[in-house]
Amino acid sequence: MPTRLKLTPAGGFVLAEDPFTRVTDDWAIPKGDVIISLTRFQAEGEALLAEGRKVGVVLDSHEEVEALAYDLPRLSVVAFNFPKFGDGRAYTNARLLRERFGFKGEVRAVGDVLREQALFMVRTGFDAYEPADGSTPETWGAAVDRYRHVYQRGADARSPAYMERGE
């Protein structure tokens, strides 16, 4: 079973087995829990959910999270694909997912995911990662903890620097 990095409740990172099978649009749906594209979810999602499966959806950078708004309470995972590390649209979608839509399931980063992005991903609401650069839980955690201060509120619990100064 493939693994991914997972944020723990204590704020650390662990390698965790992935109970989901990521299925491309041209593959047959296997038994068990799956992550499928938005297009496939719109066509087959209702039937998969009716079977009692856990279902996740992967959104490409040009797809908006609002397309899932109605179905979010029934989804277990929303994964955002980073086609290249410099494409930041998934950060916005992750933050909207957590803050506007109140999504409590797993928010996963897939694609060109590098440890240099770790702090930004945690701050915008991601809690699972498939690093493309071979990051370990230790190196991912070090990247998140690299800077002591942050300057604005995020989806994480870190206080901005101005609050630490008492302003």
N, C-alpha and C positions, 0 to 999 in steps of 0.2 A: 504494500500500500504506500503511495507517495507521501511525502511529508511536507510540512510548511512550517514557517516560524509563526508562533502564536504569542500574543501579548498576554501575560498572566495578570490576575487581579492585583498582585503585589507590584506590578509595574515592570517585571522582568520579562525575559523572552525564553521560550523553550521550543525545541523541535517537537512537533505533534503530528501524529498520523492523520491523514486526510481521509475521512470516511466517504467523501464524495468522489465520483468519477466525472471528469470533465469530458463532455461529449460534443464533438463538432457537428455541424449541421448535416454532414453527409454520412455520419455513423448511425447505426441502429442503436436505439436506447437499450442499455443493459439493465439488468436487475439492480435494485438498490438505489441509493441516493445519488442524484446527478446535479451537475452544473451545466446549463445550456445557454445558448445565445438568446438575446431578447427576441429575435425573429422566431426562433423555435419555441420559446416560451409562449409567445402570443398565439402560435398555432397549436401547440400540444400541452401547454402548461396545465390547463384545467384537468385534463385526463390524468396527467402524472400526479397531481395533487390529490385527485379523487382516489387514486390507488393507495394513498397513505404514505407516499414517499416524502422524504425531505428533498426540497428542490431549491437550487440556487440559480441565479442568472448572472451572466457576465455581460457587462456593458462595454462597448468600444468607446473611444474618446469622443466620437461625434454623437453618441446617443445620450439622451438626458434621463436623469433618474426619475423625473416626473412621469415617464412612461410606465413606471412600476408602482406609482402611488397607491392605486386601488389594491394591488396584490401584496404589498409589503408585509402586512400582518401574517401572511401565509408562507412567506419565503424564509429560508434558513440562512442563506448566504447571498450577498450581492458582491460580485467581484468586478473590479474596474481594471481594464486592460490599459497598460502604458505602452503604446506602440514604440515610443522612444522616450528616454528618461526626461527629456526637456519638455514633454507635453504635459502641462499642468492641469488640464481640464478635469481629470479624475479627482484632484484635491477638492475642487469646488463641489463636485457631485457627492463625494464622501461627506463633506461637511453638511450639505443640504440633507443628505440621508439621515444623519444623526440629529441635527438640530431642528430642521423644519418638519421632517417626517417622523422623528422619534424612533427610528429603526433600532431595535435591540439585538438583531442577529449579527452574524459575522460580516464584517466589511473587509474584503480581501484585495490586496494589490497583486496583479499578475502582469507578466510581460517584461519589459525592460526596467526591472525594479533593482535599484542599486542602493547600497548602504548609505550613500551620501544623501539619499532622500528620506532616511528613516525618521529623523526628527519631524519633518514636515508631515509625513504620513501619520505618525502618532498624533500630532497636534490637530489634524483634520478629521480624525475618527477611524482610521484603519486599525484593525486589531489582528490581522493575519496577513502574511507576506510570503510570496514565492520569489526570493531574491535570485536574480540572474547572475550575480557575481560571486556566488559561493559563500555568502555571509553565514556566519554561525550565530547562535544566540548571543555569544559574548561580544562579537564584533558589532552586531546590530545594536545591542544595548549600549556599547561604548559610543556609537554614533548618536544615539538618542540623548545620552547624558553629556555630550561634548560641551554644550554651552549651559552655564548655570542660569542665566537670565533669558527670559522671553519678553517681548515688548507688546504683545496683544493677547487677548483671550483666545483660547482655542477649544476644541472639543475635548481636550484632556483637562486634567485638574491643576495644571501649573498656573501659578499666579503671575501676572505681569509685573515687571520691575517696578512700575510706579506704585503698585499696591504694597510692595515690600518697603518702599520708602515712606509710606503712609500718606500719600497724596490723595 
